[in-house]
């Protein structure tokens, strides 16, 4: 893996007077933006079993990576669909209490996956 410091000879001639720390920070921010917008790097989370009555599941993070989105989720090899919390509130005011085989998911902050309906069996 190339270190940001190793790219300074390529970058600094185009920005006269730029300090090394500022250039390294700009390179780091550009790399983060590239990964975030392009989804060029994705990682599968470890499988988890559902727990009867448990709707929320913590998502693992990997090494120094920050989770920025959920690409897909499945239960028993069947895909479940993403849904927004606002949509859930509009379609069913008591959705937080519904139980059954999960068909949808959403995430508050990409560290927790929330299943809907709440699992009524182990999968």
C-alpha positions, 0 to 999 in steps of 0.5 A: 500500500502506498503511503500518502507521504510517498505521493508528495513528490507528485503533488507538491510541484502543483501547489507551490508553498503548500506544507507537507501536513496540509498536502497529506491531509488533502490526499487523505480526504480525497481518498476518503471521498473516492472510496465513499462515493465510488463504493470501490471497496466493500466488505461483507459483515460476518453472518449473525443469527437472528434472535427471537424478539431482537430487532437491532443487531450491531454491525462489525467494523473492520480494522481501521475502516468506517462503515458508511453504508449497507449494500444489502442484507439477507436472512436464510439466503433470501434478500431483505429490502431496505426501508426508511424509518419515515416510510415505516412510520407512515405505513404502520404506526405500530411497526415497532411491535410487529413480529414475524419473518423480517422482510425489511431493514434500516440503519440509524447510523450504519453501526446498527441494523434494525430488522422489520418485523421483529424476528419471531424465530431464529434464522 
